[in-house]
Structure formats: structure tokens, C-alpha cells
Amino acid sequence: MTNREAIEALKIDNGIEISGGADRMIEFLRGLEMAIDALEALESMNPIPIVSGYADGNPVYDFWECPCCGADFEINEKYNFCPECGQHMKRE
């Protein structure tokens, strides 16, 4: 299902009822699931720092891990969103 199809599936006929029977209800539920996923991706999550080694006995953090999909990306890159899944990242 595309984004446009999800938007159309979420539009309720007459503002109250869903017409079109079971197929229309399934489309509506798929669209609702996509909308929920999109809203959850907008919630800021803290990236997980990854220890890549040690310097003078202290951990060195060169990478972040996305808490949503597990993708790794460099800390020095100023990503506000995960480059893999689009999850919004909190950045201090």
C-alpha cells in the first residue's frame, strides 16, 4: 500500500460509516496501521551509543544505533532521523 492509498483508505465515507464491505474495512485497517507507524517514527528516540574501542582505558563512541531498526550510523554525522527507517532521533 502506498502513502496515498493509505490516506485514501483512512478517509471515512460520510464522516461516520465505512462503505464497501470487508475489502474496504481491510484497506482502512492497513491505512490505519501505516498512519500509526508514521506517527511513531516522528516520536523522538535516543540513539544508542556503540563502544567501538577504548582510549586510555575510556570507551570510545564512534557510532549510534537506531533503537527502532538497529541500523548503525556515525556519531559525527548530524542525523536527525535514522538513515534506514526514518525514526526521529533526539540530539543533544
C-alpha positions in Angstrom: 0.0 0.0 0.0 1.4 3.4 -0.9 1.1 6.5 1.3 -1.6 7.9 -1.0 -3.6 4.7 -0.9 -3.3 4.7 3.0 -4.5 8.3 3.1 -7.5 7.5 0.9 -8.2 4.3 2.9 -8.4 6.3 6.1 -11.0 8.8 4.7 -14.3 7.6 6.1 -17.3 7.9 3.8 -19.9 10.3 5.0 -17.7 11.1 8.0 -19.2 8.2 10.0 -19.5 4.9 8.2 -17.2 2.9 6.0 -18.9 1.6 2.9 -17.6 -1.1 0.6 -17.8 -4.1 2.9 -14.9 -6.2 4.2 -12.4 -5.2 1.5 -12.9 -1.5 2.4 -12.5 -2.3 6.1 -9.3 -4.2 5.4 -7.9 -1.2 3.4 -9.0 1.1 6.2 -7.1 -1.0 8.8 -4.0 -1.2 6.7 -4.1 2.6 6.2 -4.5 3.0 10.0 -1.5 0.7 10.6 0.6 2.8 8.3 -0.5 6.0 10.0 0.4 4.7 13.4 3.8 3.6 12.1 4.4 7.1 10.6 3.4 8.8 13.9 5.6 6.5 16.0 8.5 7.3 13.7 8.0 11.0 14.5 8.4 10.4 18.2 12.0 11.3 19.2 14.0 8.4 20.5 17.5 8.4 22.0 20.1 6.7 19.7 22.1 4.0 21.5 25.8 4.8 21.6 28.1 2.0 20.4 31.5 1.4 22.0 34.0 1.0 19.1 37.1 0.7 21.2 39.0 2.2 24.2 41.5 5.0 24.5 43.4 5.5 27.8 41.0 3.0 29.4 37.9 5.0 28.4 35.3 3.8 25.9 35.3 5.5 22.5 31.9 6.0 20.9 32.1 6.5 17.1 28.6 5.1 16.2 25.0 5.3 17.2 22.5 2.5 16.9 18.9 3.2 16.0 16.6 1.9 18.8 13.9 1.2 16.2 15.6 -0.8 13.5 19.2 -1.4 14.8 21.0 0.4 12.0 24.4 1.9 12.8 25.5 5.4 11.8 28.4 7.6 12.7 28.1 10.0 15.6 29.8 12.8 13.8 27.1 12.8 11.1 24.3 15.1 12.3 21.4 12.8 11.5 18.0 13.9 13.0 16.4 10.8 11.5 17.7 7.2 11.2 19.1 6.9 7.6 17.5 3.4 7.3 14.0 3.6 8.8 13.3 7.3 9.3 12.9 7.2 13.1 13.4 10.6 14.6 16.4 10.9 16.8 16.9 13.1 19.8 20.1 15.0 19.5 21.7 16.9 22.4 
